[in-house]
Amino acid sequence: MGKPESVISVRDNGGKTLDRYVVIFDPAIFVPSRSGLFVCLSLSKDPDDPQFGISQFDECVPGDHLGKIISWNDLPEAVREHIVRRLSV
């Protein structure tokens, strides 16, 4: 599954928090409500889990505090599929 064109960065905090992954979107496509912030999607390792799944849009400032940069293909397949579904709604 290919990376959506709106995704500019993917971060992984290694499981330090339940929302392990943060996907950062291109501000030319997803315009944030406040200057200097990017639209982000925070996700758990299994965002579709009915009890522990996390999948929440928010605004963020990109940086190392969100975890290390990883490639789209480093995300688990289920997480990639979930992101694509969220973007197609």
N, C-alpha and C positions, 0 to 999 in steps of 0.2 A: 504494500500500500504506500503510495507516494505521499510526500510531505505536501500539505496544502500551501499554496503560495502566500497566504497571510501569515504563516509561522516564520518568525525571524530567528527565534532562539528557543532552545529547550534546556532546562536546568534540572539537576538531580541532587537532592541534599543527602543522598545515601540512606534514607530512612530515618533521619533524625526527628522527623515529624510525620504525622499521618498523611499530610499533603506533600508527599515526597517529590513530586514532579511539578514544575511550573513551565507552562508554555507561554511565550511572549509573542504578541502579534504586532504586525506592521502598523504603525500609527496612521499611515496613509489609507489603510483599509478599515481598521477599527479605531475610530477617533475617541480618545479618552475624554472624560468630562472636565478634567483639570489639566492645566499645562504641565508638561514635564513628566507625566505618568504614562505608562503603557497599559493597554488592556492585556490581562493575563488570565490563564486558566490554571488553577491549582487542582492537582489530581493525586489520589492515592494509587497504590500499586494495583488495586482492583476497583476502579471507580464505579463499577456496576453492582458491587456487593451491597445488598439491601441494608446491612447493619453498619458496615464500616467503610463503605464507599464514599469517596469525596470527589466532587467535580463542581468547582465553583469559579465563576468569572469574577474578576476583581480588577483593581488597578494596582500597578506596582512600579517600583524603580528597579530596573535590571541591575544586577551586580552579584558579586560572589556570595553575598548573604543568602541568596536563593539556591545556592549549590553550584556544583561545577557544570560547565557547558557539556552537553552530550549531543550526539547526532540524533536525528529523527529515528533512524533505524535502531538505535540503542534502547528506545522505549519498548516495553513489552507489546506484543502484537495487539493484545486486548485493549491496551491504553491508546494505541494509535487508532484503532477502530472506533473507540469511544469518542476521541477528539473529532474525527471526521464526521461522526453522527451528530455531535453537538453543533458543529459548524454548518451542517446541512439543514438545520431546523429553521 
